[in-house]
């Protein structure tokens, strides 16, 4: 892939609370956006908890789909219509999509060890939502994939790539976002790292920690998603989006420790031990910022494939630096997580 905006025909080789409007580099002419009825899947999770109030504040009528388990999204947005449904149960989806103009598909699975599975949720589940959207004559489908989605990668990234294919071949108008790891209040990334730093005398590093990430602030993610709902000119696009900092996982952990006031020595774990340790930690109830399947992706780095960042060039947003945003987030004292048995109710 060349650059952060990925043409649909060139993918095969490529790798809680109200959110304020983000600083834009230049004004974007989105005129007065008519109110739309928007279905958000996985709405009770992390990204959903920030997206719902933003959509409501923009005048949209929001229907939030959840699986009957509580999450941060359930407390974040008064005035939202909540509907219990499950992407793995097609019979529950017709009511969810009925009379909707846009679907924002956040629901996804991050681990093959979840008891639910990557393929049933990420691939078959996406197809189920697409079919319901087609039957309801939905006007646009916004899919949140993941940076590094590829047919040549491990199971997690491959499932995301196959879901993208389903979206592109559905016949619906679509927009696809490939974010790097998204962080913010009530996330399952920074929150899990903080918990480990507070509970353990050393931080168990998965692998050597040299793999690089471009962490994306949830405010920036929500701004891009809102524009995907409202802007006609982003239709048909597949956009890689990320934060401004390309930093190693070791640097991320050290920065979080400094800001949170709980610095710890880092203990690198060999690859084989790291995967086993992740599995055992989850069974023991310890928070894990990265699942074993995601580790296979992140080990190779999770940064934009080119110099262009569509967050700037397409969505005209100045991305938040990691440390600056982190200092704001940790002041909130948030210590929640949206992961439920590996089946994330909020994507990302």
Backbone torsions as a table, in degrees:
resi	resn	phi	psi	omega
1	UNK	NA	140.9	178.2
2	UNK	-112.1	112.3	-179.5
3	UNK	85.8	177.7	-174.5
4	UNK	-86.4	-22.4	177.7
5	UNK	-90.7	119.0	-169.7
6	UNK	-108.6	110.9	176.7
7	UNK	-58.1	142.9	-176.5
8	UNK	-59.3	-30.6	-176.0
9	UNK	-88.8	6.5	-178.8
10	UNK	-124.4	20.3	-174.9
11	UNK	-75.5	-29.4	-166.0
12	UNK	-57.3	-28.0	-178.9
13	UNK	-93.5	0.5	-170.7
14	UNK	-97.9	141.8	174.7
15	UNK	-60.6	NA	NA
16	UNK	NA	118.4	177.0
17	UNK	161.1	-178.2	-179.5
18	UNK	-68.8	133.9	-179.1
19	UNK	-103.8	124.9	179.8
20	UNK	-71.3	156.0	176.8
21	UNK	-64.9	137.2	-175.5
22	UNK	-81.5	155.9	177.5
23	UNK	-65.4	125.3	179.1
24	UNK	-101.9	142.6	-179.1
25	UNK	-68.4	-39.4	175.8
26	UNK	-139.9	150.5	176.8
27	UNK	-62.2	139.0	176.7
28	UNK	-107.3	130.1	-178.3
29	UNK	-82.6	92.1	176.6
30	UNK	-108.5	14.9	178.2
31	UNK	44.1	-155.0	175.7
32	UNK	-93.7	109.0	-175.1
33	UNK	-73.5	125.2	176.9
34	UNK	-65.4	148.6	178.6
35	UNK	-63.9	131.4	178.4
36	UNK	-119.2	152.7	171.1
37	UNK	-91.2	118.9	-173.3
38	UNK	-117.6	124.7	172.4
39	UNK	-92.5	127.0	176.3
40	UNK	-115.0	115.2	175.0
41	UNK	-83.3	156.7	-177.7
42	UNK	59.8	32.4	-167.5
43	UNK	-73.6	-19.0	-176.7
44	UNK	-85.0	-0.2	-177.3
45	UNK	-90.7	-166.4	-172.3
46	UNK	-59.6	-60.5	-178.1
47	UNK	-64.4	-40.0	178.8
48	UNK	-58.7	-37.8	-178.4
49	UNK	-62.8	-25.2	178.4
50	UNK	-95.7	-30.9	-178.6
51	UNK	-74.2	-41.5	-174.1
52	UNK	-56.1	-52.3	-179.3
53	UNK	-64.6	-29.9	178.1
54	UNK	-66.9	-45.2	178.8
55	UNK	-62.9	-41.7	178.2
56	UNK	-62.0	-41.1	-179.4
57	UNK	-66.0	-22.4	177.9
58	UNK	-87.6	1.6	175.5
59	UNK	92.2	7.7	179.8
60	UNK	-82.9	151.4	175.0
61	UNK	-93.0	116.0	-168.7
62	UNK	-110.0	127.9	171.7
63	UNK	-108.9	123.0	-174.4
64	UNK	-109.0	123.3	-178.5
65	UNK	-97.2	133.1	178.4
66	UNK	-143.5	166.8	-174.7
67	UNK	-100.9	14.1	177.1
68	UNK	92.4	7.3	176.5
69	UNK	-113.1	141.7	-177.1
70	UNK	-69.7	153.4	177.3
71	UNK	-162.4	173.0	-176.8
72	UNK	-60.5	-29.2	-179.2
73	UNK	-64.5	-28.2	-177.8
74	UNK	-66.8	-19.7	-176.5
75	UNK	-106.9	-0.4	-166.3
76	UNK	-97.2	-18.4	-168.0
77	UNK	-141.7	90.1	172.7
78	UNK	-60.1	147.4	178.0
79	UNK	89.5	-1.0	178.7
80	UNK	-87.8	140.3	175.7
81	UNK	-86.2	116.0	-179.5
82	UNK	-96.2	136.6	-179.3
83	UNK	-138.6	127.8	-179.0
84	UNK	-83.1	122.9	179.4
85	UNK	-158.8	166.8	-175.4
86	UNK	-140.0	130.7	-178.1
87	UNK	-63.7	-21.9	179.2
88	UNK	-86.9	-1.2	178.4
89	UNK	-123.0	91.4	-175.3
90	UNK	-55.0	-30.7	-177.3
91	UNK	-66.6	-14.0	-179.0
92	UNK	-95.1	-4.8	-168.0
93	UNK	-94.3	-22.3	-178.0
94	UNK	-60.5	-45.4	179.3
95	UNK	-62.3	-36.7	-177.4
96	UNK	-64.8	-42.8	-175.6
97	UNK	-85.4	-11.0	-174.5
98	UNK	-55.6	125.6	175.9
99	UNK	63.6	20.3	177.4
100	UNK	-89.4	146.6	177.8
101	UNK	-92.5	-33.4	-176.5
102	UNK	-137.7	141.8	170.1
103	UNK	-114.4	128.1	170.9
104	UNK	-108.0	110.6	-172.3
105	UNK	-97.1	99.3	180.0
106	UNK	-98.7	-27.8	-173.0
107	UNK	-59.3	134.7	179.1
108	UNK	-165.2	165.6	179.6
109	UNK	-115.6	134.6	-175.8
110	UNK	-105.8	-4.8	-175.0
111	UNK	-144.6	134.1	176.4
112	UNK	-73.9	-9.7	179.5
113	UNK	-93.7	10.0	-171.0
114	UNK	-76.0	-15.4	-173.0
115	UNK	89.5	-10.9	176.6
116	UNK	-105.4	-50.1	175.0
117	UNK	106.1	147.4	-179.2
118	UNK	-70.1	-48.8	-175.5
119	UNK	-66.2	-45.4	-179.9
120	UNK	-61.7	-32.9	-177.8
121	UNK	-92.4	-56.0	-171.8
122	UNK	-72.4	-36.7	-175.9
123	UNK	-99.7	-66.3	-179.3
124	UNK	-62.4	-38.2	178.7
125	UNK	-62.3	-41.1	177.2
126	UNK	-63.9	-42.6	178.2
127	UNK	-61.3	-38.7	178.7
128	UNK	-62.2	-43.1	179.5
129	UNK	-67.4	-39.2	177.6
130	UNK	-60.7	-44.2	179.6
131	UNK	-62.3	-42.2	177.6
132	UNK	-64.1	-37.9	178.8
133	UNK	-66.8	-40.0	178.2
134	UNK	-63.6	-45.5	-179.6
135	UNK	-63.9	-32.4	179.9
136	UNK	-87.1	0.4	-179.7
137	UNK	58.0	44.5	176.5
138	UNK	-66.1	142.2	-175.5
139	UNK	-81.9	-30.3	-176.9
140	UNK	-150.2	144.0	179.1
141	UNK	-121.3	117.8	179.4
142	UNK	-105.8	117.2	-176.9
143	UNK	-111.5	130.0	176.1
144	UNK	-98.0	107.6	179.7
145	UNK	-95.8	-137.6	179.8
146	UNK	-154.5	143.7	175.6
147	UNK	-60.4	131.8	-178.6
148	UNK	96.6	1.6	177.1
149	UNK	-57.0	127.7	-174.3
150	UNK	-163.9	146.7	176.9
151	UNK	-72.5	-16.6	-177.1
152	UNK	-95.3	-0.6	-175.9
153	UNK	-92.2	-170.1	179.7
154	UNK	-73.0	-178.6	-173.7
155	UNK	-56.0	-41.8	-177.5
156	UNK	-64.0	-52.9	-178.9
157	UNK	-65.7	-34.8	178.5
158	UNK	-65.9	-39.4	178.9
159	UNK	-64.6	-36.7	177.7
160	UNK	-66.9	-40.1	179.2
161	UNK	-64.3	-43.3	179.3
162	UNK	-64.2	-36.5	176.2
163	UNK	-65.3	-40.0	175.5
164	UNK	-58.1	-44.2	178.5
165	UNK	-58.0	-42.1	179.5
166	UNK	-62.2	-40.8	179.1
167	UNK	-64.2	-47.5	-176.4
168	UNK	-65.8	-30.4	-177.6
169	UNK	-96.5	7.2	-174.1
170	UNK	-76.4	-22.6	-173.9
171	UNK	90.3	-5.8	176.5
172	UNK	-85.2	152.0	167.9
173	UNK	-67.0	134.8	-173.3
174	UNK	-141.0	160.7	166.0
175	UNK	-138.5	135.5	178.5
176	UNK	-119.9	130.9	174.2
177	UNK	-111.3	135.6	172.5
178	UNK	-114.6	90.4	180.0
179	UNK	-84.5	152.9	164.7
180	UNK	-73.0	-177.4	-179.4
181	UNK	-56.5	129.4	-177.4
182	UNK	-100.3	134.9	-177.2
183	UNK	-131.9	160.6	179.1
184	UNK	156.6	-174.6	179.7
185	UNK	-54.9	131.7	179.0
186	UNK	71.5	21.6	178.9
187	UNK	-79.9	-178.4	176.3
188	UNK	-118.6	17.4	179.9
189	UNK	-110.5	-72.4	178.2
190	UNK	-61.2	-41.9	-178.7
191	UNK	-57.8	-44.1	-179.8
192	UNK	-66.2	-39.1	178.7
193	UNK	-64.5	-43.3	178.9
194	UNK	-61.3	-42.6	-179.9
195	UNK	-62.1	-43.1	178.9
196	UNK	-64.4	-41.8	179.2
197	UNK	-62.1	-35.6	-178.4
198	UNK	-78.8	-27.9	-173.9
199	UNK	-92.7	-28.0	-171.6
200	UNK	-114.3	150.3	178.3
201	UNK	-74.4	-21.2	175.1
202	UNK	-134.1	156.5	177.4
203	UNK	-97.5	119.9	179.5
204	UNK	-77.1	108.2	-176.8
205	UNK	-84.8	124.7	177.4
206	UNK	-75.1	113.7	-175.1
207	UNK	74.5	-157.8	-178.3
208	UNK	-89.6	-4.8	175.7
209	UNK	76.3	7.9	-178.1
210	UNK	-85.8	-13.4	-179.5
211	UNK	-63.2	143.8	-172.5
212	UNK	-102.0	147.6	176.9
213	UNK	-130.2	162.2	170.4
214	UNK	-124.9	76.1	-174.0
215	UNK	-55.7	137.3	-175.2
216	UNK	-111.2	121.7	178.6
217	UNK	-65.4	139.8	-176.3
218	UNK	-62.4	-30.5	175.9
219	UNK	-57.5	-42.4	-178.7
220	UNK	-70.3	-37.9	176.8
221	UNK	-61.4	-44.6	-178.8
222	UNK	-65.5	-37.9	177.6
223	UNK	-61.9	-44.8	179.0
224	UNK	-63.4	-42.6	179.4
225	UNK	-63.7	-40.8	179.2
226	UNK	-61.8	-42.2	177.5
227	UNK	-66.1	-33.6	176.6
228	UNK	-63.4	-32.5	176.9
229	UNK	-72.4	-36.4	-167.7
230	UNK	-101.0	-30.4	-171.5
231	UNK	-92.6	128.2	178.9
232	UNK	-72.9	-29.8	-170.9
233	UNK	-79.4	-2.1	177.2
234	UNK	-98.5	1.0	-178.4
235	UNK	-59.7	140.2	178.3
236	UNK	80.5	5.0	-177.3
237	UNK	-94.8	149.6	171.3
238	UNK	-122.2	111.9	-169.1
239	UNK	-119.4	123.1	169.1
240	UNK	-80.7	129.3	178.6
241	UNK	-132.9	145.6	-176.4
242	UNK	-158.7	169.4	175.7
243	UNK	-75.3	178.9	-174.8
244	UNK	-83.1	-15.5	-172.0
245	UNK	-103.6	122.8	172.1
246	UNK	-95.7	102.8	-171.9
247	UNK	-134.0	151.2	179.6
248	UNK	-72.5	158.4	178.5
249	UNK	-63.6	-34.6	176.0
250	UNK	-59.8	-44.4	178.6
251	UNK	-63.8	-38.5	177.6
252	UNK	-59.9	-48.0	-178.7
253	UNK	-63.4	-43.9	-179.9
254	UNK	-64.9	-39.4	178.9
255	UNK	-64.5	-44.1	178.3
256	UNK	-62.0	-42.5	178.8
257	UNK	-61.0	-41.9	179.0
258	UNK	-65.0	-47.7	-176.7
259	UNK	-68.3	-37.4	-177.5
260	UNK	-84.2	-7.4	179.7
261	UNK	71.4	33.1	179.7
262	UNK	-142.0	58.3	179.1
263	UNK	-67.3	139.9	179.8
264	UNK	-138.1	152.0	170.8
265	UNK	-61.6	149.3	-179.9
266	UNK	-103.5	128.8	179.6
267	UNK	-109.3	101.9	178.8
268	UNK	-66.5	137.9	177.2
269	UNK	-113.0	133.3	176.1
270	UNK	-56.8	156.6	-174.1
271	UNK	-52.3	-48.4	-178.2
272	UNK	-62.9	-41.7	179.2
273	UNK	-68.6	-36.9	-178.2
274	UNK	-61.2	-45.1	-179.8
275	UNK	-63.4	-43.6	179.1
276	UNK	-66.0	-40.3	-179.5
277	UNK	-63.9	-38.9	178.0
278	UNK	-61.0	-44.5	-179.1
279	UNK	-63.6	-45.2	-179.1
280	UNK	-66.5	-38.3	179.6
281	UNK	-62.0	-42.2	179.8
282	UNK	-64.9	-39.6	179.1
283	UNK	-65.5	-33.6	-178.3
284	UNK	-83.5	-3.3	177.6
285	UNK	88.1	10.7	176.1
286	UNK	-80.8	143.1	178.4
287	UNK	-69.5	141.4	176.2
288	UNK	-126.4	117.7	-178.2
289	UNK	-66.9	-20.7	-177.8
290	UNK	-137.0	131.9	175.4
291	UNK	-78.4	165.8	-179.4
292	UNK	-60.6	-39.5	179.6
293	UNK	-67.0	-39.6	178.6
294	UNK	-69.1	-31.0	178.0
295	UNK	-59.8	-38.2	178.8
296	UNK	-61.2	-30.7	178.3
297	UNK	-80.2	-50.4	-173.2
298	UNK	-67.4	-25.7	179.1
299	UNK	-56.4	-31.1	179.6
300	UNK	-90.5	0.8	-179.5
301	UNK	95.6	146.0	179.3
302	UNK	-134.2	78.0	179.6
303	UNK	-129.8	165.5	178.9
304	UNK	-57.5	144.0	-177.1
305	UNK	-75.1	-13.5	178.6
306	UNK	-144.3	-173.8	-177.1
307	UNK	-75.8	-26.1	-176.5
308	UNK	-75.3	135.6	173.2
309	UNK	-119.6	105.0	-178.8
310	UNK	-56.5	-18.5	174.6
311	UNK	-57.0	-37.2	176.7
312	UNK	-85.8	-51.4	-168.5
313	UNK	-78.1	-29.6	-179.4
314	UNK	-103.3	-50.2	-174.9
315	UNK	-92.2	-5.9	172.2
316	UNK	56.7	39.5	178.8
317	UNK	-110.8	136.1	174.5
318	UNK	-85.9	108.6	-173.5
319	UNK	-66.3	145.4	-177.9
320	UNK	-75.8	131.0	173.4
321	UNK	-62.6	145.3	-173.8
322	UNK	-58.3	-52.9	-175.7
323	UNK	-64.0	-41.2	-179.4
324	UNK	-60.3	-47.8	-179.5
325	UNK	-66.4	-38.7	-179.0
326	UNK	-60.4	-42.5	179.8
327	UNK	-61.1	-39.1	177.3
328	UNK	-67.3	-45.0	-175.6
329	UNK	-63.9	-45.8	-174.4
330	UNK	-69.5	-17.4	174.1
331	UNK	-68.1	-23.0	-178.7
332	UNK	-74.9	-18.6	-179.2
333	UNK	71.6	17.8	-178.9
334	UNK	-64.3	132.6	179.4
335	UNK	-139.9	38.0	-179.7
336	UNK	-102.8	166.5	174.8
337	UNK	-140.7	150.7	-177.8
338	UNK	-104.3	2.3	-177.2
339	UNK	-79.9	129.4	176.9
340	UNK	-124.9	102.1	-179.0
341	UNK	51.6	36.4	176.6
342	UNK	81.3	-10.0	-179.8
343	UNK	-95.9	97.5	-175.0
344	UNK	-75.0	126.2	176.9
345	UNK	-82.6	16.9	-177.6
346	UNK	-152.3	11.8	177.0
347	UNK	58.7	178.2	175.6
348	UNK	78.3	NA	NA
